[in-house]
Amino acid sequence: MAGDLEQVLAAVDEANAADPTLEDDGEGSEMPAALLYGRRMSSELARLFGDDVSDVLKIASRGQHIERWKIARTSYPEGRAGYLKWRRDQGRIHGEKLGALMADAGYSEEECERVGVLLRKEGIKRDDEVQMLEDTICMVFLKWYFPAFAAKHEMEKVLDIVGKTARKMSQDMRDRVLREFDLPAPLAERVTAA
């Protein structure tokens, strides 16, 4: 029996609709930030890779930040080590939550475990689906979240983040960034050098 994709996506949206942080959706309305992020991820995955991707990848994209607000970054130590531990814990917890939603919707144990692999980014640069998820994450960041990030930070930090983001992306996606975004020369150089 195949799993019910729409049931899982609806459950992800329902969970993320409880996010207390509201964000402008770009069309003059506010909506819960996690819900907006999940929908942007689904939209960008479809734009970049079409609909001919696995249900597991579609679910991982939509639920990558499922209930992310429940584990506050401030509950971890400051600095890079604390940040990385918070992200690892988030990936594990999100994978478990999505796996449970998938099991309820009829997905196999293997598929439920696979969504965790994608969210923990195991095999990035070696596993096509993990890389597709990472490419989608990076494009969503650049398209919707980078301008606000750049406005708050010094150019050195912005250049560093663009370089780190570009290094996580596939070469095809870096090429798309250069075609789709009108980047100032220093930022484009960081993408090219990745």
C-alpha positions in Angstrom: 0.0 0.0 0.0 1.4 3.4 -1.0 1.5 6.2 1.5 -0.9 9.2 1.4 1.3 12.2 0.5 -1.5 14.7 0.9 -2.3 13.4 4.4 1.3 14.0 5.5 1.6 17.4 3.9 -1.7 18.5 5.5 -0.4 17.2 8.9 2.9 19.1 8.5 0.9 22.3 7.6 -1.4 21.8 10.6 1.6 21.4 13.0 3.4 24.4 11.5 0.3 26.6 11.6 0.8 26.7 15.4 4.1 28.6 15.0 3.7 31.8 17.1 6.1 33.8 15.0 4.3 35.5 12.1 6.0 36.5 8.9 5.0 38.6 5.9 4.2 36.3 3.0 5.3 38.9 0.5 1.7 39.6 -0.6 0.7 41.8 2.3 -0.5 39.1 4.7 1.1 37.5 7.7 1.2 33.8 8.4 3.0 31.5 10.8 6.7 31.5 9.8 7.1 27.7 9.8 4.0 27.3 7.6 5.3 29.9 5.2 8.7 28.3 5.1 7.3 24.8 4.4 5.2 26.1 1.5 8.1 28.0 0.1 10.2 24.8 0.3 7.6 22.8 -1.6 7.2 25.4 -4.2 10.9 25.8 -4.8 11.4 22.0 -4.9 8.8 21.7 -7.6 10.3 24.7 -9.5 13.8 23.3 -9.4 13.2 19.6 -9.9 9.7 19.2 -11.1 7.1 16.9 -9.7 8.9 13.7 -10.6 10.7 13.4 -7.2 10.0 10.9 -4.4 7.3 11.5 -1.8 10.0 11.2 0.8 11.8 14.2 -0.7 8.5 16.2 -1.0 7.8 15.4 2.7 11.3 16.3 3.8 11.1 19.6 2.0 7.7 20.6 3.4 8.6 19.4 6.9 12.2 20.4 7.2 11.4 23.0 9.9 8.4 21.2 11.4 7.7 22.7 14.8 11.1 24.2 14.8 10.2 26.9 17.3 9.6 24.3 20.0 13.3 23.9 20.6 14.7 27.4 21.1 18.2 28.2 19.9 18.7 30.0 23.2 18.4 26.8 25.1 21.8 25.8 23.7 25.2 27.4 24.4 26.2 30.4 22.4 28.8 29.9 19.6 29.3 27.6 16.7 29.4 24.3 18.7 26.0 25.2 20.4 24.5 26.1 17.1 25.6 22.9 15.4 24.3 20.8 18.2 20.9 22.6 18.0 20.8 22.0 14.3 21.7 18.3 14.7 19.0 17.9 17.3 16.5 19.7 15.2 17.2 17.4 12.2 16.8 14.3 14.4 13.6 15.5 16.0 12.1 16.6 12.7 13.0 13.3 11.1 11.3 11.4 13.9 8.2 13.6 13.7 7.9 13.3 10.0 8.5 9.5 10.2 5.6 9.2 12.6 3.3 11.2 10.3 4.4 9.1 7.4 3.7 5.8 9.3 0.2 7.0 10.1 -0.3 7.7 6.4 0.7 4.2 5.3 4.4 4.7 4.3 6.8 1.8 4.8 9.3 1.7 7.7 12.1 2.2 5.1 10.5 5.4 3.8 9.9 6.6 7.3 13.6 6.1 8.1 14.7 7.6 4.8 13.1 11.0 5.6 15.4 11.2 8.7 18.4 10.5 6.5 17.5 13.5 4.3 16.8 15.8 7.2 20.0 14.9 8.9 21.7 15.5 5.6 23.5 12.2 5.7 25.4 11.8 2.4 25.4 15.4 1.2 27.3 15.6 -2.1 27.0 11.8 -2.5 23.2 11.1 -2.1 21.2 12.7 -4.9 18.1 13.3 -2.8 20.0 14.7 0.1 21.7 17.1 -2.3 18.4 18.1 -3.9 17.0 18.9 -0.5 20.1 21.0 0.3 19.9 22.8 -3.0 16.3 23.6 -2.3 17.1 24.9 1.2 19.9 27.1 -0.2 17.7 28.5 -2.9 14.9 29.3 -0.5 17.4 31.0 1.8 18.8 33.1 -1.1 15.4 33.9 -2.6 13.4 34.8 0.5 15.7 35.2 3.6 19.1 36.4 2.4 18.1 40.1 1.8 17.0 40.5 5.4 20.1 38.7 6.6 22.4 40.8 4.5 20.8 44.0 5.8 21.7 43.1 9.4 25.3 42.1 8.9 28.6 43.6 7.8 29.8 42.7 4.3 32.5 40.4 5.6 29.9 38.2 7.3 27.6 38.3 4.3 30.5 37.2 2.0 31.3 34.4 4.4 27.7 33.1 4.5 27.3 33.3 0.7 30.5 31.3 0.3 29.4 28.7 2.9 25.9 28.4 1.3 27.4 28.0 -2.2 29.8 25.3 -1.1 26.8 23.2 0.1 25.1 23.5 -3.3 25.6 21.3 -6.4 27.5 22.9 -9.3 24.2 23.0 -11.3 22.5 25.0 -8.6 25.4 27.4 -8.2 25.2 28.0 -11.9 21.4 28.7 -11.5 22.2 31.1 -8.7 24.4 33.1 -11.0 21.7 33.1 -13.7 18.7 33.8 -11.5 20.1 36.4 -9.0 21.6 39.8 -9.9 24.4 39.5 -7.4 27.0 42.2 -6.8 30.4 41.1 -8.1 31.9 40.2 -4.7 29.0 37.9 -3.9 29.0 36.3 -7.4 32.8 35.7 -7.0 32.0 33.7 -3.8 29.5 31.6 -5.6 31.9 31.0 -8.5 34.8 30.1 -6.1 32.8 27.6 -4.1 
